[in-house]
Amino acid sequence: MATGWWAARIRRTWRYLRPKVSAADRAELAGWLTPGQLSLYDAQPAGDKRHGLDVVASLRSAGTVDPDLLVSGLLHDCGKGRHVRFPHRVVWSLGLRYGAWITRFFRPWPTFGTGLAGLRDHATRSAELAAEAGCSRRTVELIRNQEAPTDDAGRLLLAADEAN
């Protein structure tokens, strides 16, 4: 349903543009992340930090206590980096919904080639960064396969990601 897709994108956009990550949110993370994982979380833009917290909240509300899955939910977008800006995200989302011609049209525009490539490659880059931060092999694979899950945990991650 098109209106459902648009409503979800508007909700996600609002949360991305007005992210709220409290000191209590950050302190709670320090209780279950390693220092390397926490540094990786902290390096993300505020909107991605908020999104990760929302994904974790969805996973927990579904009954998840699996630490590998929770860490993957928090860090699955860390590879997008700061070069991926809001306009790139809009074009990418529209391209996924309405066709790759949209991303091909914008790719030559200044900053869009790099930003769209960052979105295209973010699962691989996020997995590499998670491995460097000392995440478990399972967490790394959940992040790497976030767009094409290979098991039930991966499907839970994808569902929580899409819901937030």
PyMOL commands that set and color helices and strands:
alter all, ss='L'
color gray80, all
select helices_A, chain A and resi 2-17+23-30+35-42+46-61+67-75+78-80+86-98+101-106+112-120+122-132+137-144+152-163
alter helices_A, ss='H'
color red, helices_A
deselect
rebuild
show_as cartoon
